[in-house]
Amino acid sequence: MKPLFLSAQNPLLLEARQARFRPHPLLQILIFLAVFLAVQMGVGTLMVYPTVFWTLSNLDWSDVAAFADPAATAAAIVSSRSAWLALISLFATVAEIEIPILYCRCIERRSLRSMGLVRKGFLRRYGLGFLLGAGMLLAAGGLAALMGTASFRLNATVPALYILLFLAGYLVQGMAEEMLLRGYFMVSLANRAPVALAVGVSSVVFALLHLGNPGITALALVNLTLFGVFAGLFVLRTGSIAGACAIHSAWNFFQGNVLGVSVSGLSAQPSVLVCTAAESGALWNGGAFGLEGGLCVTLVLLAGVLLVLLLPARDAEGAAAER
């Protein structure tokens, strides 16, 4: 028997079905592409002024060479100065929160609750989600270390200010991607498509959005899809986007700024630990893409998906009472 939270009777999906505009799934995919384009334009616009300001205030010949060579921009984050550009890009993803909300509210006429923005219990769900995301990522890193494919040592100089700023940036970025892919796209698809299909399509799209990242592999795409499935199921099971936002943020933050691992192929950031990954163990530690490109993350995410599917769930009335 299909779990209630994966059925059309899911309280979150029932709320979404009150939308005035519920396009066909194929049309919804095309609309998503338009929304995504608007998001990219919004993020780019928000980045322009702070990027130009930073460039002019820190300009030297090495910077000019880096910006003149597009291939060098991915590696620029390694320096502490270039970390500011990475921070700017994280905070600019606030457009990825605002634009999907505007579309859902003004075009589909969906409520904020249908996007998983449930006020009651938000902080509790967020805190538990953050702990879960951190625990899952640390479990993957610990597994890689136990297998001898990665080692971690304390960074000699821990840039505390940078790390705190990256934490704040990832809190924005994690929520942004969840609002776009799960709060908007997945739930809108589920308005006219089977729930499982909506979860699957939104998860595959989430993975494909990373195709341009350095070091992307087939296994990395599988893991990113699995993360999307886990996050989508988590939203549907809890009836709230809060936990998934926190899991996403904690996952990226602990990967890049605690363990010192590449985040989805993007170069290392200021971190508490320094990671040394064995090239011979790339199948497990993910190689250049980071842990997300390895089987250690695959195992952790499969366990997460199984837990969300198999753990006892509250009934519909209990979930609706928290709305």
C-alpha positions as CSV (number, residue, x, y, z in Angstrom):
1,M,0.0,0.0,0.0
2,K,1.3,3.4,-1.0
3,P,2.2,5.7,2.0
4,L,-0.2,8.5,2.5
5,F,2.4,11.2,2.1
6,L,3.1,9.9,-1.5
7,S,-0.6,10.0,-2.4
8,A,-2.8,12.8,-3.7
9,Q,-4.2,13.1,-0.2
10,N,-1.0,14.5,1.2
11,P,-2.0,17.7,3.0
12,L,0.7,19.7,1.3
13,L,-0.6,18.6,-2.1
14,L,-4.2,19.2,-1.2
15,E,-3.3,22.7,-0.3
16,A,-1.5,23.1,-3.7
17,R,-4.6,21.9,-5.5
18,Q,-6.4,25.0,-4.6
19,A,-4.3,26.9,-7.1
20,R,-6.2,28.7,-9.8
21,F,-3.7,27.8,-12.5
22,R,-2.6,24.2,-12.8
23,P,-0.7,23.7,-16.1
24,H,-0.2,20.3,-17.8
25,P,3.2,18.7,-16.6
26,L,4.8,19.3,-20.0
27,L,3.8,23.0,-20.0
28,Q,5.0,23.1,-16.3
29,I,8.4,22.0,-17.4
30,L,8.6,24.8,-20.0
31,I,7.4,27.3,-17.4
32,F,10.1,26.1,-15.0
33,L,12.7,26.8,-17.7
34,A,11.4,30.3,-18.0
35,V,11.4,30.7,-14.2
36,F,14.9,29.3,-14.0
37,L,16.0,31.8,-16.7
38,A,14.5,34.6,-14.7
39,V,16.2,33.3,-11.5
40,Q,19.6,33.3,-13.3
41,M,19.0,36.9,-14.5
42,G,18.0,37.9,-11.0
43,V,21.1,36.3,-9.4
44,G,23.4,37.9,-12.1
45,T,21.9,41.3,-11.5
46,L,22.3,41.0,-7.7
47,M,26.0,40.0,-8.2
48,V,26.9,42.9,-10.6
49,Y,27.5,45.7,-8.2
50,P,29.3,43.9,-5.3
51,T,31.4,42.0,-7.9
52,V,32.5,45.2,-9.7
53,F,33.1,46.9,-6.3
54,W,35.3,44.0,-5.1
55,T,37.2,43.8,-8.4
56,L,38.0,47.6,-8.5
57,S,39.0,47.7,-4.8
58,N,41.3,44.6,-5.1
59,L,42.5,44.9,-8.7
60,D,46.0,43.7,-9.6
61,W,47.5,42.0,-12.6
62,S,46.9,38.5,-11.4
63,D,43.2,39.3,-11.0
64,V,43.0,40.7,-14.5
65,A,44.5,37.5,-15.8
66,A,42.1,35.4,-13.9
67,F,39.0,37.3,-15.1
68,A,40.2,37.3,-18.7
69,D,40.4,33.5,-18.7
70,P,37.0,32.0,-18.0
71,A,38.6,28.6,-17.2
72,A,40.5,30.3,-14.3
73,T,37.4,31.5,-12.5
74,A,36.5,28.1,-11.0
75,A,39.9,28.0,-9.4
76,A,39.9,31.6,-8.2
77,I,37.9,30.7,-5.1
78,V,41.0,29.0,-3.6
79,S,42.4,32.4,-2.6
80,S,41.0,34.2,0.4
81,R,40.2,37.3,-1.6
82,S,38.3,35.3,-4.3
83,A,36.3,33.7,-1.5
84,W,34.4,37.0,-1.3
85,L,33.2,36.4,-4.8
86,A,31.9,33.0,-3.8
87,L,30.1,34.6,-0.9
88,I,28.5,37.1,-3.2
89,S,27.2,34.3,-5.4
90,L,25.7,32.5,-2.4
91,F,23.9,35.5,-1.0
92,A,22.7,36.5,-4.5
93,T,20.7,33.3,-4.7
94,V,18.1,35.1,-2.6
95,A,16.6,35.8,-6.1
96,E,16.1,32.0,-6.3
97,I,13.7,32.3,-3.3
98,E,11.9,35.4,-4.3
99,I,11.1,34.7,-8.0
100,P,9.5,31.2,-7.5
101,I,7.4,32.6,-4.7
102,L,6.3,35.5,-7.0
103,Y,5.4,33.0,-9.7
104,C,3.5,30.7,-7.4
105,R,1.6,33.5,-5.7
106,C,0.9,35.7,-8.8
107,I,0.5,33.2,-11.6
108,E,-0.5,29.9,-10.1
109,R,-2.2,31.6,-7.2
110,R,-0.8,29.1,-4.7
111,S,-0.5,29.7,-1.0
112,L,2.8,29.9,0.8
113,R,1.7,26.9,2.8
114,S,1.5,24.9,-0.5
115,M,5.2,25.7,-1.0
116,G,6.0,24.2,2.4
117,L,6.3,27.5,4.2
118,V,4.5,26.5,7.4
119,R,5.1,28.9,10.3
120,K,4.2,26.6,13.2
121,G,7.2,24.5,14.2
122,F,9.5,26.1,11.5
123,L,12.5,26.7,13.8
124,R,12.2,23.2,15.3
125,R,12.0,21.5,11.9
126,Y,14.9,23.7,10.7
127,G,17.1,22.9,13.6
128,L,16.5,19.1,13.4
129,G,17.0,19.3,9.6
130,F,20.4,21.1,10.1
131,L,21.5,18.4,12.5
132,L,20.4,15.7,10.1
133,G,22.1,17.2,7.1
134,A,25.4,17.7,9.0
135,G,25.2,14.1,10.3
136,M,24.6,12.6,6.9
137,L,27.5,14.5,5.3
138,L,29.9,13.8,8.2
139,A,28.8,10.1,8.0
140,A,29.9,10.1,4.3
141,G,33.2,11.8,5.2
142,G,33.8,9.4,8.1
143,L,33.1,6.4,5.8
144,A,35.6,7.7,3.3
145,A,38.2,8.1,6.1
146,L,37.5,4.6,7.5
147,M,38.1,3.1,4.1
148,G,41.4,4.9,3.8
149,T,40.4,6.9,0.7
150,A,40.4,10.3,2.5
151,S,42.1,11.9,5.5
152,F,41.4,15.0,7.4
153,R,43.6,17.3,9.5
154,L,43.0,20.5,11.3
155,N,43.7,23.7,9.3
156,A,46.6,25.5,10.8
157,T,44.8,28.9,10.4
158,V,41.0,28.7,10.7
159,P,39.5,31.8,9.1
160,A,36.6,32.1,11.5
161,L,35.0,35.2,9.9
162,Y,35.0,33.6,6.5
163,I,33.5,30.4,7.9
164,L,30.7,32.3,9.6
165,L,30.0,34.2,6.5
166,F,29.9,31.0,4.4
167,L,27.5,29.5,6.9
168,A,25.1,32.5,6.5
169,G,25.6,32.3,2.7
170,Y,24.7,28.6,2.6
171,L,21.6,29.2,4.7
172,V,20.4,31.4,1.9
173,Q,21.6,29.1,-0.9
174,G,20.2,25.9,0.6
175,M,16.8,27.5,1.0
176,A,17.0,29.0,-2.5
177,E,17.5,25.6,-4.3
178,E,14.8,23.9,-2.2
179,M,12.2,26.6,-2.8
180,L,12.9,26.5,-6.6
181,L,13.1,22.7,-7.0
182,R,10.9,21.3,-4.3
183,G,8.6,24.1,-3.0
184,Y,7.7,25.3,-6.5
185,F,8.6,22.8,-9.2
186,M,8.0,19.4,-7.5
187,V,4.7,20.5,-5.9
188,S,3.4,22.2,-9.1
189,L,4.2,19.1,-11.1
190,A,2.3,17.0,-8.6
191,N,-0.8,19.0,-9.2
192,R,-1.3,17.2,-12.5
193,A,1.2,14.3,-12.4
194,P,1.6,11.3,-10.1
195,V,3.5,12.2,-7.0
196,A,6.3,9.7,-7.6
197,L,6.8,11.2,-11.1
198,A,6.9,14.7,-9.8
199,V,9.6,13.7,-7.2
200,G,11.6,11.9,-9.9
201,V,11.5,14.6,-12.6
202,S,12.3,17.4,-10.2
203,S,15.2,15.4,-8.8
204,V,16.6,14.7,-12.3
205,V,16.3,18.3,-13.2
206,F,18.1,19.2,-10.0
207,A,21.0,17.0,-11.0
208,L,21.1,18.3,-14.6
209,L,21.5,21.8,-13.3
210,H,24.9,20.8,-12.1
211,L,26.1,19.5,-15.5
212,G,28.4,22.5,-16.0
213,N,30.2,22.0,-12.7
214,P,33.9,21.0,-12.8
215,G,34.6,17.2,-12.4
216,I,31.0,16.1,-13.0
217,T,30.7,12.3,-13.5
218,A,27.9,9.8,-14.0
219,L,28.0,8.8,-10.4
220,A,27.9,12.4,-9.3
221,L,24.7,12.8,-11.3
222,V,23.2,9.7,-9.7
223,N,24.0,11.1,-6.2
224,L,22.6,14.5,-7.0
225,T,19.4,12.8,-8.2
226,L,19.3,10.7,-5.0
227,F,19.7,13.9,-2.9
228,G,16.8,15.4,-4.8
229,V,14.7,12.3,-4.2
230,F,15.6,12.4,-0.5
231,A,14.8,16.1,-0.1
232,G,11.6,15.7,-2.1
233,L,10.4,12.8,0.1
234,F,11.4,14.7,3.2
235,V,9.3,17.7,2.2
236,L,6.3,15.5,1.5
237,R,6.7,13.5,4.6
238,T,7.0,16.5,7.0
239,G,4.6,18.8,5.1
240,S,7.2,21.6,5.4
241,I,10.1,22.9,3.4
242,A,12.0,23.9,6.5
243,G,13.8,20.7,7.2
244,A,14.9,20.2,3.6
245,C,16.3,23.7,3.4
246,A,18.3,23.1,6.5
247,I,19.6,19.7,5.3
248,H,20.7,21.2,2.1
249,S,22.5,24.1,3.8
250,A,24.2,22.0,6.4
251,W,25.2,19.5,3.7
252,N,27.0,22.1,1.6
253,F,28.4,24.0,4.6
254,F,29.9,21.0,6.4
255,Q,31.3,19.7,3.1
256,G,33.0,22.9,2.0
257,N,33.8,24.8,5.2
258,V,34.2,22.0,7.9
259,L,35.7,19.1,6.0
260,G,37.4,21.2,3.3
261,V,35.9,19.2,0.4
262,S,34.9,20.5,-3.0
263,V,31.2,21.3,-3.0
264,S,29.6,19.8,-6.2
265,G,33.0,20.2,-8.0
266,L,33.6,23.8,-6.9
267,S,37.0,24.4,-5.5
268,A,37.9,24.2,-1.8
269,Q,36.8,27.0,0.5
270,P,38.1,28.4,3.8
271,S,37.6,25.4,6.2
272,V,38.1,24.0,9.7
273,L,39.7,20.9,8.3
274,V,41.9,20.1,5.3
275,C,41.0,17.1,3.2
276,T,43.5,14.9,1.4
277,A,41.7,12.5,-1.0
278,A,43.5,9.4,-2.4
279,E,43.4,9.4,-6.2
280,S,43.1,5.6,-6.1
281,G,39.9,5.9,-4.0
282,A,38.1,8.3,-6.2
283,L,35.2,5.9,-6.7
284,W,34.5,6.2,-3.0
285,N,35.7,9.7,-2.1
286,G,34.3,11.4,-5.3
287,G,37.7,12.6,-6.6
288,A,37.7,16.2,-8.0
289,F,33.9,16.6,-7.6
290,G,34.0,16.0,-3.9
291,L,32.2,13.5,-1.7
292,E,29.1,13.9,-3.8
293,G,30.8,12.1,-6.6
294,G,31.6,9.0,-4.6
295,L,29.9,5.8,-3.4
296,C,30.2,6.9,0.3
297,V,27.5,9.5,-0.4
298,T,25.5,7.0,-2.5
299,L,25.3,4.7,0.6
300,V,24.3,7.5,2.9
301,L,21.6,8.9,0.6
302,L,20.2,5.4,-0.1
303,A,19.9,4.9,3.7
304,G,18.3,8.4,4.0
305,V,15.7,7.6,1.3
306,L,14.8,4.2,2.9
307,L,14.4,5.8,6.3
308,V,12.0,8.5,5.0
309,L,10.0,5.8,3.2
310,L,9.9,3.2,5.9
311,L,9.7,5.2,9.2
312,P,6.2,5.4,10.7
313,A,4.4,8.6,9.6
314,R,1.8,10.7,11.3
315,D,-1.7,10.5,10.0
316,A,-3.2,13.2,7.7
317,E,-5.2,14.7,10.6
318,G,-2.0,15.2,12.7
319,A,-0.2,16.8,9.8
320,A,-3.1,19.1,8.9
321,A,-3.4,20.2,12.5
322,E,0.0,21.9,12.3
323,R,-0.9,23.9,9.2
